[in-house]
Amino acid sequence: MSMAYEEYMRQMVKPMRQELVNAGFKELLTPEEVENFVENTKGTTLVVVNSVCGCAAGLARPAVTQALVRSDKAPENLVTVFAGQDKEATAKMREYFTGLEPSSPSMALLKGKEVVHFIPRHEIEGKTMEEIMDNLNSAFEANC
């Protein structure tokens, strides 16, 4: 791909990245950051596989940020990787999602290294923001 395209994409996704960062998510940009985080972090972690896809990602980001604000229980750790942008970091994170098909956007709730709840794209796309929030909050209540 051309450098102009790469720069265009970096600029285009800045607000999509910032939406999660502003909500307290830590971006994991490299496979090493992903591995270090997952291997050395205890407790519950919400992982958002961020994406450009407007049909699902446009609901996923606001739903996850609002679910966190409105929930009595929340994961101890919040991290995100960006599919299509930080490809190697995303691939590394997906290695921890044993038995689950890659999906962008998606959300995984981990206890230690184990996925205890997963929301793939097809459970985001076509849903209301409230339905996605309810899905997340039910997972938080059961696991956090």
ABEGO torsion letter per residue (X at the ends): XBAAAAAAAAAAAAAAAAAAAAAGBBBBABAAAAAAAAAABBEBBBBBBBBABAAAAAAAAAAAAAAAAABABBBABBBBBBBGABAAAAAAAAAABBGBBBBOBBBBBBBEABBABBBBAAAABGBBAAAAAAAAAAAAAAAX
